[in-house]
């Protein structure tokens, strides 16, 4: 098991190096550079030239590449032109915000998705199954940004004008009066701000998990050992949750790694809509400001999270299915 | 699985790679007449309703004002479709009268199409898809208003849905319904072309990696893994924002970032196909690698590729909408579902219809493609047929 783990981790290193190289060349081969936003009749060309020299942009591309790679590997991510702060300071903040959002929606996705999938599989071809299948398809086919807007429209704006008892804030991580709240108030304020974005982010993937779970559960439920379990006189509950669920979970675990890129992609949109100060918004802002070091650092961190997620799901898979390890 | 004699019908499937040499197994008489008649009646109804919808425009066609070339193209498409339907009807009727049945064998594709036709949801998806593409082609005839024509800024601004404006108007007084119709053109075309690019590329990469193995396989698959570790949307916005956004850039980049799934799928298939007898036979006959790959290996991987392409179109439409929503896809004067939702975002309270209807259009389209893809998978994968 340890050997398998080591092999997988070592295999990820060239992958990460390749990702770094790809990011660097995509960003640097694009026309325009960070000094472009200082172009104006009031700025002398010499000043721009000096700026380029200070930033090291006048050097040949391969020299820039190795310099950047070397400092990156030592943990120095550079300096953000857009926010005028070292990236090492910005990253932990935005990363933490995104992690909060994605972790909550990950929990929601798997809890809701698996529950729905199990219900559907146990009651195959019933009305509930058909309705849930259609709902899953509906949410699975829905663009998350549109769903986010609809959530805001209904649960925030309409709820506000109609004076519903429950209203959700439309944007931000905390309310205006956050600093004056008691501890309990702070927690509930944060949770209220999390609900809409987490729902918008998670619902599509939850529907996907439900679809997989249904298929996986059905496959298991029709096998002989389930019939044996029933014949032994075990209660339906034990059969479903103990015998069937455990075996149906194996393919679901790989989804954990597969949904991470989806979630991070979705986070870009959802964070932009809900004004959530996380990675997704940071990368969009950085790109619009042509803040190269920030673009490279954020996209690398996102890619690294995805690689780590895949690694995690492979390892989990090996834990539940011993046949994988000995391959 | 049950054999169903006498039920099969309708125009031959346009799917490639039909194994025609397998006749003898279950020859069935074909009766295309009823399908043809039903289809042509529907088509005629469609033409009539189009005519009523756009009477004034047809009469005023010569006077110009709108995009005339578009209009001629749409009319020509419609005429061609009507002719094709008429041809199939006449042929079907004639064949039924003469009583001569074209012998048809049970190929992989005809078995699959039989299963597919039994799947009502998948057929509904197919119907919606066909309607969508027809609407795309004849948009100028169906759309009641010019999508770019701005109304009176005071009188027709943010009008609620009514009979006059089926889906209301936006802040410039433009008709949302017409814009949704024109937006379907952009979204569907982009989805189609981008998936075409990515499926071609993915099949090629997967086939090469699987067939040659070894060093080629390692390089190509590491590249695939690398591309897979970027969330697609992040990679897209980085590339598109750094270069200047335009429709063609969006199409190409969507195509170049969507091939990895297909590549993995094809590689898996090719790995097992490579060892089969027919490939060995081809090799023994002295065929070149390229010929074996393109003529013997790739055609046998097509079933899962078609499924993933169908599902891929839905996903690509979603991604394109997301990009346009962020302002990085199709640029504003051209309507696309994504940038229309973005327009509606500013006016969510006073005009909910601006963002709602394009969103519903996206959802319906993607549902249709997902239903179709699921149905195709059930029909094409022998293990899933029940």
Interface residues (C-beta under 8 A of the other chain):
Chain A: X14 X15 X18 X19 X22 X23 X26 X27 X30 X31 X32 X137 X138 X140 X141 X142 X143 X144 X145 X146 X149 X150 X152 X153 X157 X161 X261 X262 X264 X265 X266 X268 X269 X272 X273 X283 X284 X287 X288 X290 X295 X299 X302 X303 X306 X307 X310
Chain B: X222 X223 X225 X226 X228 X229 X230 X231 X232 X233 X234 X235 X237 X238 X239 X241 X242 X243 X314 X318 X321 X322 X325 X326 X338 X341 X344 X345 X348 X349 X352 X355 X356 X358 X359 X362 X363 X366 X367 X370 X371
